[in-house]
């Protein structure tokens, strides 16, 4: 197994575990609009290694474990890191865009980075199948689209500490970086390029209409 992938997962587990057991540490490095706007930009990166609870951490790391090997195999270590951290930053930037005036907004999670890797993997290998709960077969692209639609629900419900807005920023990051690295996908997998753009467009239409 790729050492870079293992390293990222270990970093997420160790930093999240520290956050579970040390509230002061969690508060210092979580995404918090007021703190970021006062100069603590490190939170835009560090929040991507904290999680709300063990299930949140497990879901993100399992998703990364399933999809990262596809990106690593197709694009190599450097491009994988570019997609992972680029998507994390895209997620934080979109969150700031949506919540810049909500100084009390807080969020954590690797969801932005993981969704970017997810979108990248689906673009590269659109015929992938997943076993939901290790049993129910589902096309990977359908999982990706449903994942973002769930994120819209999370953004509207505002009932947890999970960075749902970051999912979209991450998806946009993974989507754009992958297409820049592999422009042949516009021709080879054109239908998937269109399908994966749909939930992103839905988000911006809803935001424009004030539905979020």
C-alpha positions as CSV (number, residue, x, y, z in Angstrom):
1,X,0.0,0.0,0.0
2,X,1.2,3.5,-0.9
3,X,3.1,5.1,2.0
4,X,1.8,8.6,1.2
5,X,-1.8,7.4,1.6
6,X,-0.9,5.6,4.8
7,X,0.8,8.8,6.1
8,X,-2.3,11.0,5.4
9,X,-4.6,8.5,7.1
10,X,-2.3,8.2,10.1
11,X,-2.1,12.0,10.4
12,X,-5.9,12.3,10.3
13,X,-6.3,9.6,13.0
14,X,-3.7,11.0,15.3
15,X,-4.7,14.7,15.0
16,X,-8.4,13.8,15.3
17,X,-7.8,11.6,18.3
18,X,-6.0,14.5,20.0
19,X,-9.0,16.7,19.2
20,X,-11.4,14.1,20.7
21,X,-9.5,14.2,24.0
22,X,-8.4,17.8,24.2
23,X,-11.1,20.5,23.6
24,X,-8.6,23.3,23.7
25,X,-6.6,21.7,20.9
26,X,-9.8,21.1,18.9
27,X,-10.9,24.8,19.3
28,X,-7.4,26.1,18.4
29,X,-7.3,24.3,15.0
30,X,-10.9,23.9,13.9
31,X,-12.3,26.0,11.1
32,X,-13.7,29.2,12.7
33,X,-14.6,32.1,10.5
34,X,-13.9,34.8,13.1
35,X,-10.5,33.4,14.0
36,X,-9.5,33.0,10.3
37,X,-10.6,36.6,9.5
38,X,-8.5,37.8,12.4
39,X,-5.4,36.2,10.8
40,X,-5.3,32.5,11.8
41,X,-5.3,31.1,8.3
42,X,-3.6,27.9,9.4
43,X,-7.1,26.8,10.5
44,X,-8.0,26.5,6.8
45,X,-5.5,23.6,6.6
46,X,-5.5,22.2,10.1
47,X,-9.3,21.8,10.3
48,X,-9.0,19.2,7.5
49,X,-7.3,16.9,9.9
50,X,-9.9,17.2,12.8
51,X,-13.2,15.3,12.9
52,X,-16.4,15.8,14.8
53,X,-16.5,12.2,16.1
54,X,-15.2,8.7,15.4
55,X,-17.9,7.9,12.8
56,X,-17.1,11.1,10.9
57,X,-13.4,10.1,10.9
58,X,-14.1,6.5,9.9
59,X,-16.4,7.4,7.0
60,X,-13.9,9.9,5.6
61,X,-10.9,7.5,5.9
62,X,-12.8,4.6,4.4
63,X,-13.9,6.7,1.5
64,X,-10.3,7.9,1.0
65,X,-9.0,4.3,1.3
66,X,-11.3,3.1,-1.5
67,X,-10.8,5.9,-3.9
68,X,-7.2,7.1,-3.4
69,X,-5.6,4.0,-5.1
70,X,-7.3,4.9,-8.4
71,X,-5.9,8.4,-8.4
72,X,-2.4,7.2,-7.3
73,X,-2.4,4.6,-10.0
74,X,-3.5,6.9,-12.8
75,X,-1.7,10.2,-11.8
76,X,1.1,9.3,-9.4
77,X,2.1,10.5,-6.0
78,X,2.7,14.2,-6.8
79,X,-0.7,14.7,-8.6
80,X,-2.5,12.8,-5.8
81,X,-1.0,15.2,-3.2
82,X,-1.9,18.1,-5.4
83,X,-5.5,16.9,-5.6
84,X,-5.8,16.1,-1.9
85,X,-4.4,19.3,-0.5
86,X,-5.7,21.4,-3.4
87,X,-9.2,20.1,-2.7
88,X,-8.8,20.7,1.0
89,X,-7.9,24.4,0.3
90,X,-10.7,24.7,-2.3
91,X,-13.1,23.4,0.4
92,X,-11.9,26.0,2.9
93,X,-12.1,28.8,0.4
94,X,-15.6,28.0,-0.6
95,X,-16.6,27.7,3.0
96,X,-15.2,31.2,3.6
97,X,-17.1,32.5,0.6
98,X,-20.4,31.1,1.8
99,X,-19.9,32.0,5.5
100,X,-17.6,35.0,5.5
101,X,-20.1,37.1,7.5
102,X,-21.0,34.4,10.0
103,X,-18.1,34.9,12.4
104,X,-19.3,32.1,14.7
105,X,-19.3,29.4,11.9
106,X,-17.3,26.4,12.9
107,X,-16.5,23.2,11.0
108,X,-14.0,20.3,10.8
109,X,-13.3,17.3,8.6
110,X,-11.2,15.9,5.8
111,X,-14.4,15.9,3.7
112,X,-13.2,18.5,1.2
113,X,-10.0,16.7,0.5
114,X,-11.7,13.3,0.4
115,X,-14.5,14.5,-1.9
116,X,-11.9,15.9,-4.3
117,X,-10.1,12.5,-4.4
118,X,-13.5,10.8,-4.8
119,X,-14.4,13.1,-7.8
120,X,-11.0,12.6,-9.3
121,X,-11.2,8.8,-9.1
122,X,-14.7,8.7,-10.7
123,X,-13.6,10.9,-13.6
124,X,-10.6,8.7,-14.2
125,X,-12.4,5.4,-13.8
126,X,-16.2,6.0,-14.2
127,X,-17.1,2.3,-14.4
128,X,-16.1,1.7,-10.8
129,X,-18.6,-0.2,-8.6
130,X,-18.8,0.1,-4.8
131,X,-20.3,-2.2,-2.2
132,X,-22.4,0.0,0.1
133,X,-22.2,-1.5,3.6
134,X,-19.9,-4.0,1.7
135,X,-23.0,-5.6,0.2
136,X,-25.2,-3.3,-1.9
137,X,-23.7,-2.7,-5.3
138,X,-23.7,1.0,-6.5
139,X,-22.0,2.8,-9.3
140,X,-19.3,5.0,-7.9
141,X,-20.5,8.1,-9.8
142,X,-24.0,7.7,-8.2
143,X,-22.4,7.5,-4.8
144,X,-20.4,10.7,-5.6
145,X,-23.5,12.6,-6.7
146,X,-25.6,11.3,-3.7
147,X,-22.7,12.3,-1.3
148,X,-22.9,15.9,-2.5
149,X,-26.7,16.0,-2.4
150,X,-26.5,14.8,1.2
151,X,-24.1,17.7,1.8
152,X,-26.8,20.2,0.5
153,X,-29.1,18.7,3.1
154,X,-26.4,19.1,5.8
155,X,-25.9,22.7,4.8
156,X,-29.6,23.5,5.0
157,X,-30.1,21.6,8.3
158,X,-27.1,23.2,10.1
159,X,-27.4,20.6,12.8
160,X,-23.8,19.3,13.1
161,X,-20.2,20.5,13.2
162,X,-19.3,18.8,9.8
163,X,-18.0,21.0,7.0
164,X,-20.6,20.2,4.4
165,X,-19.8,23.3,2.4
166,X,-16.2,22.0,2.1
167,X,-17.5,18.9,0.3
168,X,-18.4,21.1,-2.6
169,X,-15.2,23.1,-2.6
170,X,-13.3,19.8,-2.5
171,X,-15.4,18.4,-5.3
172,X,-14.7,21.5,-7.4
173,X,-11.0,21.3,-6.6
174,X,-10.7,17.6,-7.5
175,X,-12.8,18.0,-10.6
176,X,-10.8,21.0,-12.0
177,X,-7.3,19.7,-11.0
178,X,-8.0,16.3,-12.6
179,X,-9.4,17.8,-15.8
180,X,-6.3,20.1,-16.0
181,X,-4.0,17.1,-15.5
182,X,-5.9,14.9,-17.9
183,X,-7.7,17.1,-20.5
184,X,-8.4,14.0,-22.6
185,X,-11.2,13.1,-20.1
186,X,-13.4,15.8,-21.8
187,X,-13.5,13.5,-24.8
188,X,-13.0,10.0,-23.3
189,X,-15.4,10.4,-20.4
190,X,-17.5,13.4,-21.5
191,X,-20.8,12.0,-20.0
192,X,-19.1,11.7,-16.6
193,X,-17.7,15.2,-16.8
194,X,-21.3,16.4,-17.3
195,X,-22.9,14.2,-14.6
196,X,-20.5,15.2,-11.9
197,X,-21.0,18.9,-12.6
198,X,-24.7,18.6,-11.9
199,X,-24.7,18.7,-8.0
200,X,-22.1,21.5,-8.1
201,X,-24.4,23.5,-10.4
202,X,-27.4,22.7,-8.1
203,X,-25.5,24.1,-5.2
204,X,-24.7,27.4,-6.8
205,X,-28.3,27.8,-8.2
206,X,-29.7,27.2,-4.7
207,X,-27.2,29.7,-3.2
208,X,-28.2,32.3,-5.9
209,X,-31.9,31.8,-5.1
210,X,-31.2,32.1,-1.3
211,X,-32.3,28.5,-0.6
212,X,-29.3,27.6,1.6
